[in-house]
């Protein structure tokens, strides 16, 4: 997993043979989740991070939504209805292997290694964020990270001497979760061609832009130009 300094992760299985993939995954290795804020997506040694939902390989597009209490000081930013409405806008074949979407709780361990979302087996996990909708980091975002979050309405602000703050409005954080995180993790579930971490991550990023961001551009208000400022 990733530290608060290195935030945001994603998992990556295949559509066919979901059950066999999941069994291999549990026996061995490498989770990668969408880390939060200004970190990198990294591979790490396997450690069961979540409730495991055994794939049934029904491939009928009927999925369950599980909502856990988010934890003190945290909140879920999307609802079951919003998740179902957003996924219903995708072609049915993209949902065939999806069986569970879980709005997960925050735990002490997850507070140390926070992430926005994860895919494991046939399940997508979405994590709560701070109730204030403000995230604090101890290093500056890269230009790519700065621009990605700004695309969805996240506002970065430098907090002297060394911290950075990422602030969301209610509408912006919903946009980010429904049209980026949720779709990104679904992209990992559907990617049964790529095997390397880099290629799988590249595919999921492309999938989120093509099936999450671009189709909803008209729904998104124009963003004011935000420039980066650094203290001397």
C-alpha positions in Angstrom: 0.0 0.0 0.0 1.0 3.7 -0.1 1.7 6.2 2.6 -0.2 9.4 2.9 2.7 10.9 1.0 2.4 8.4 -1.8 -1.3 8.2 -2.3 -3.7 6.4 -4.7 -4.0 2.8 -6.0 -5.8 0.4 -8.4 -6.2 -3.3 -8.9 -6.2 -5.1 -12.1 -7.9 -8.5 -13.0 -9.3 -10.0 -16.1 -12.8 -10.3 -17.4 -12.6 -14.0 -18.4 -11.7 -16.5 -15.7 -12.3 -14.0 -13.0 -12.5 -16.8 -10.4 -9.2 -18.3 -11.3 -7.5 -14.9 -11.5 -8.9 -14.1 -8.0 -7.6 -17.3 -6.6 -4.1 -16.6 -7.9 -4.3 -13.1 -6.6 -5.1 -14.2 -3.1 -2.3 -16.7 -3.0 0.3 -14.3 -4.2 0.8 -10.8 -4.8 0.7 -7.4 -6.0 -2.1 -5.1 -5.2 -2.1 -1.7 -6.8 -4.7 0.8 -5.8 -5.5 4.4 -6.8 -3.6 6.4 -4.2 -4.8 9.7 -3.0 -3.7 13.2 -3.9 -0.2 13.8 -4.9 1.3 10.3 -4.8 2.1 7.7 -7.4 0.4 4.5 -8.3 2.7 1.8 -7.0 2.9 -2.0 -6.7 3.3 -3.4 -3.3 3.6 -6.7 -1.5 0.3 -8.5 -1.0 -1.6 -7.8 2.1 -5.4 -8.4 2.2 -6.7 -4.9 2.2 -10.4 -5.5 2.1 -13.4 -7.8 2.5 -13.1 -10.5 -0.2 -16.2 -11.2 -2.3 -15.8 -14.5 -4.1 -16.6 -14.1 -7.8 -19.5 -16.2 -9.0 -18.8 -15.6 -12.7 -22.4 -15.1 -13.5 -21.5 -12.4 -16.1 -25.1 -11.1 -16.1 -24.4 -7.5 -15.2 -26.3 -7.7 -12.0 -24.2 -6.2 -9.2 -24.7 -5.6 -5.5 -23.8 -2.3 -3.7 -22.6 -2.7 -0.2 -22.4 0.4 2.0 -20.3 0.4 5.1 -20.2 3.1 7.8 -17.4 5.5 6.6 -15.8 6.1 10.0 -15.6 9.1 12.3 -14.5 12.3 10.5 -15.0 10.7 7.0 -17.9 10.5 4.6 -18.9 8.7 1.4 -19.3 11.2 -1.4 -21.6 9.1 -3.6 -24.7 7.1 -3.0 -25.8 3.7 -4.2 -28.3 5.4 -6.5 -25.6 7.6 -8.0 -23.4 4.7 -8.7 -26.1 2.7 -10.4 -27.2 5.7 -12.5 -23.6 6.3 -13.6 -22.9 2.7 -14.5 -26.2 2.4 -16.3 -24.9 5.0 -18.8 -22.3 2.5 -20.0 -22.8 -0.4 -22.5 -24.2 -3.5 -20.8 -21.2 -5.6 -21.8 -18.9 -3.4 -19.7 -20.8 -4.4 -16.6 -21.1 -8.2 -17.3 -18.2 -9.2 -14.9 -19.0 -6.7 -12.2 -20.6 -8.3 -9.1 -20.0 -5.9 -6.2 -19.4 -2.2 -5.6 -18.5 -1.6 -2.0 -18.4 1.8 -0.3 -15.8 0.8 2.3 -15.1 2.0 5.8 -12.0 3.9 6.9 -9.8 2.1 9.4 -6.7 3.1 11.3 -4.6 1.2 8.8 -6.3 2.8 5.9 -5.8 6.3 7.4 -2.1 5.6 7.2 -2.3 4.3 3.6 -5.3 6.1 2.1 -6.6 5.6 -1.4 -9.7 6.6 -3.4 -10.5 3.3 -5.0 -9.5 -0.2 -5.7 -10.5 -3.2 -7.8 -10.1 -6.7 -6.5 -11.6 -9.7 -8.2 -15.0 -8.8 -9.5 -15.4 -6.1 -6.9 -14.8 -2.3 -7.0 -14.1 -0.5 -3.8 -14.6 3.2 -3.2 -13.2 4.9 -0.1 -14.5 7.8 2.0 -12.6 11.0 2.3 -12.5 13.7 5.1 -15.8 15.2 5.9 -14.4 18.6 5.3 -13.7 17.7 1.7 -10.2 19.1 2.2 -7.1 16.9 1.9 -3.6 18.0 3.2 -0.3 16.8 1.7 3.3 17.5 2.6 4.6 17.9 -0.9 3.6 19.6 -4.1 1.6 17.7 -6.8 3.4 17.0 -10.1 2.1 19.0 -13.1 0.2 16.0 -14.3 -1.5 15.4 -10.9 -2.2 19.1 -10.6 -4.0 19.1 -14.0 -5.9 15.8 -13.5 -7.5 16.9 -10.3 -8.3 20.4 -11.7 -10.1 18.7 -14.6 -12.7 17.6 -12.1 -12.8 20.8 -10.0 -10.3 20.0 -7.3 -8.5 23.1 -6.1 -4.8 22.9 -5.1 -3.4 25.6 -2.8 0.1 25.9 -1.4 0.1 26.1 2.4 3.5 27.6 3.5 6.1 26.5 4.3 5.9 23.0 2.8 2.3 21.7 2.6 -0.3 21.6 -0.1 -4.1 21.5 0.3 -6.6 19.9 -2.1 -10.1 21.2 -1.7 -13.3 19.9 -3.3 -16.8 21.2 -3.6 -19.7 18.8 -3.2 -20.4 18.7 -7.0 -16.7 18.4 -7.9 -16.0 15.4 -5.6 -19.0 13.6 -6.9 -17.8 14.2 -10.5 -14.3 13.0 -9.6 -15.6 9.8 -8.0 -18.3 8.9 -10.5 -16.5 9.9 -13.7 -12.9 9.1 -12.7 -12.4 6.8 -9.8 -15.4 4.5 -10.4 -14.7 4.3 -14.2 -10.9 3.9 -13.7 -11.4 0.9 -11.5 -13.9 -0.6 -13.9 -11.3 -0.2 -16.6 -9.0 -2.5 -14.6 -11.7 -5.1 -14.3 -12.2 -5.1 -18.0 -8.5 -5.2 -19.0 -7.7 -8.8 -19.8 -5.1 -8.0 -22.4 -2.3 -6.1 -20.6 -0.1 -7.8 -18.0 2.5 -5.3 -17.0 1.7 -2.8 -14.3 2.5 0.2 -16.5 0.4 -1.0 -19.4 -2.6 -1.8 -17.1 -2.4 1.5 -15.5 -2.2 3.3 -18.8 -5.2 1.4 -20.0 -7.3 2.3 -16.9 -6.3 6.0 -17.3 -7.4 5.9 -20.9 -10.6 4.1 -20.1 -11.5 6.7 -17.4 -11.0 9.6 -19.8 -12.8 8.0 -22.7 -15.8 6.6 -20.8 -15.8 8.8 -17.7 -14.5 12.3 -18.5 -15.3 12.9 -22.1 -18.9 11.8 -22.2 -19.7 14.1 -19.2 -17.9 17.2 -20.4 -21.2 18.9 -21.1 -22.4 18.3 -17.5 -19.3 20.0 -16.1 -19.1 23.7 -15.5 -16.3 25.7 -17.0 -13.3 25.8 -14.7 -11.5 29.0 -14.0 -7.8 29.1 -14.9 -5.8 28.1 -11.8 -2.1 28.9 -11.8 0.6 27.4 -9.6 2.5 29.6 -7.3 5.6 28.8 -5.4 7.3 30.5 -2.5 10.9 31.6 -3.1 
